[in-house]
Amino acid sequence: MNAAPALAAADVCKHFALGDQTVEVLRGVSLCAEKGQSLALVGPSGSGKSTLLHLLGTLEPPTSGQIAIGGQDPLALPEPQLARFRNQHIGFVFQNHHLLPQYSALENALIPTLAFPQADRRERARDLLTAVDLEERLHHRPAELSGGECQRVAVARALINQPGLLLCDEPTGSLDRQTATTVADLLFTLHRAEQAALVIATHDLELAARCDRRLLLREGTCVEA
């Protein structure tokens, strides 16, 4: 029997109330990403890319439709169990790295492990930071790192719990072209090595072209690009 896809969304809708009106941000979006596959979400600003990532990451529920991660319906879980599921199965990388300034690169990479400690996580954090060429910067704080180095720490942090799904919202959007390419190279190398499904929302067509598949969001709907 075939394994369940890493991510499956079926007929997902998201509506927001704005005064006495209802704004339909997403209207019947369906997509699927297999283990180790990369998927780019492209489209104009306001097309719903970030909203869709938030739904896929279980940060908020859809108005209707279903989302399954590794064959499980995380939104059916009570909040404490949902938080644990999200922590263990989903990694996030955002445009701004969101590192905690008072902690070192190594400590920032370990933050997702603090709620549910495991003995081998510190060694894994070191290995991941070495994989993103930061083995000499483990004890540097964010203010002592470049923007690209901080984003590489964020990539390591996202992968620390070996998630099956990696969600990235404009992960290279605040970086210069050369640094963006370096971060993207590392992101793709690591997601393939870890066999995590990778979903990237981006305006960068070069970055999108590197993904296995591209989906275009426009006016709340989604089509293969």
N, C-alpha and C positions, 0 to 999 in steps of 0.2 A: 504494500500500500504506500502511495506517495506521501511524503511528509507535507505538513501544512506549510503554506508560504510564510515567510518571515513577517509579512505585512499584507493585509487585505482590507480594503475599504469598499463598501457596497452602498451606493445610492445615498451618500452622505450630504446632508443639507445643514446650513447654519444660517439662522436668522437672528437679527438684533432689533430690539425695539428702539426707535428714535422718535421720542415724543409720542404722537399718536399714529406714527407710521411704522411699518415693518420693513427693514432692509434685508434683502436676500443676498448674502455674501457668497454662499456656495449653494448650488442647486443640482443635486443628484450626481455628485462626484464619485466615481468608482476607479480604483487602481489596485495593483498587486505588485509586490516586490518579492522575489525569491531570495533565499539565503545567498549571500555573496554578490547580489546584483546591485547595480547603482542606477538611480533614477533621478532625473533633473525635473524640477518644477519651474517652468518659465512662464512669462507673461508680464503685461504692463503693471505698473504700480497700481495698487488697489484691486487687483484681480483676485485676491484671496489666498495668495501663496503662504503668507505667514499664518493666517487663520487656519488653513488646512494643516500646516505643520503642528500647530498647537493641538488640533483635534487628534492627529495621528499620534502625538506624544502624550495623549490623555491629560493634557493640562487643562482642558475644558471639554465638556461633552458636546456632541453634535445635537442639533435640533431634532434630527431624525437620521436614520441610516445606521449601519453597523460598521464597527472597526474591530478586526481581530489581529492579534500579534502572536505569531507562533501558534496559531490555531486557538488561542484563548481570547475570551471577551473580557478585557480588563475593566471595562466600564460597569460590568455587573458586580464588581467587587466593592465591599464597603471601603470607605476612605482610607483607613489605616493600611489595609491590604493592597489597595490601589497604589498608595505611595510606595510601598515595598516593591510591588511589581514594576512600577516605573523606574525605581532606583536600580533594580537588578536587570531589567530587560531593555531599557532604552537609554541611549546616550545622546546628549545634546551639545551642539556647537553653534554659537550665535555670532553675529557680526562683531559685537564687542565681547571680549573674552570673559568678562565678569569674574576675574580672579579677585580673591580677597587680598587687599594690599599688605596686610600685616603678616601674611604667611609666605613661606618660601615656595618655589616651584614644586618641590616634592610634596609639601604639605597641601598645596592647592590640588595637585593631582589626586591626593588621597581623600579629599573631602567627601565624594560620594560613598566612601566605604565606612564613614564614621557611624552612620545609623545602624549598620549591620556588619560589624567588624569581622574580618577573616584574617587568619594568621599570615597568609602569603601575600597580602595586598601590597605591603611596603616594597617587597622585592619586585612585584609586578610594576609598581609605579616607577621604580628605578629603571626597569627594562624598557618601559614605554618611553620614558624621557630620554633614554639612550637612543631609542629607535628614531626619535625626532631630533636627534643631534644636540641634546641639552645635557649630556652627562657631566659637563663641566659647570653647569649652571644650576644644579639641584638645589642649592641653598641660597640662591639669589631671590629677592623679593621682586614683585612685578615692576616696581619703580626702577629696578636695576636691569630690567630686560627690555629689549626692543618690542615694538608692536607685533612683529612676526614671531618673536620668541614667546610672547605671551599667548598668542593664538596657538602655537604648537603645544604649550602647556594645556590649553583648553582641549585640544584634540586628545592628548594623553588622558586627561581627566574624564572625557566622555567615554573612553574605552576601558577604564580601570576595572569595571565590574563585568567585562566581557559580554556586553549587550548583544542581542541578536539584531537590534535595529539602531541605526545611527542617523539622527536627524540634524541637518545643518541649515541654518537660515542665513544666507549671504555670508558664508564663513570667510571669504576673502575680500568682502566689500570695502573694508577700511584699510586695505593694504596696498602698497605700490605693486606694480605689475610683477617685478622680479620676486618680491617676497610672497606675493599671492601664488605664483607658480610653485614656489618651494613648499608652501603650506599645502597646496592642492596635491602635489606629488606625494607628500607624506600621508595625506588623508586617504588617497586612493590605495597607496601601498599597504597601509595598515588595515583598511576595511577589507581588502582582499585576503590579507594574511589571517585576519580574525574571522573571515567569512560572515561578517555582519552585512545585512542589507543597508544600503546607503541611500538616503533621500536628501537631495540638496535643492533648496529654493534659491534661485539666483537670477540676476540680470546679466551675468557674465556669460555670453554665448560660447566663449572658448571653454570655460569650465563646464558648461552644460554639454558641449560636444564630446567631452571625455566620458560622459556617463553612458551606460549601456542603452538606456531609453530616455526619451524626453517627452514630457507631457505639458501641453500648453493650456494654461488657465486663462479664460477670457469670459467676462460677464457671468462669473459664477459657475461656468461649466468647464469641463476638462476633456481634451482630445489628445490623441497621440500626435506628436509633432514630427 
